[in-house]
């Protein structure tokens, strides 16, 4: 699927950017994404090929790229996620100081054959009232 559908739903420092790239060989059309998990699920329904998922918390390194390479053995469409989950950290300072290399991460994942990158917002993963 590489280079047929690329949908990036991104959040950078609470500024949401939605970028849809569809070429003429795409299996379906994608429009109206609102940075919601439900939109991402809808996209998944468009993809008829086998997918492989590589979840990350960003700061992409050789280990992540190794996972992408392994994923290619199992899936036709490679999906990566970047979500820095605050509950994974012992304290707020560690969360705040976690490396933010988003542009570099996107370029690295794209260069290594990731077809779709999904980066949900904190409020999408943990909506108001979530305990």
PyMOL commands that set and color helices and strands:
alter all, ss='L'
color gray80, all
select helices_A, chain A and resi 37-46+62-74+86-88+92-97+102-111+122-125
alter helices_A, ss='H'
color red, helices_A
select strands_A, chain A and resi 5-12+15-22+51-56+77-82+116-118
alter strands_A, ss='S'
color yellow, strands_A
deselect
rebuild
show_as cartoon
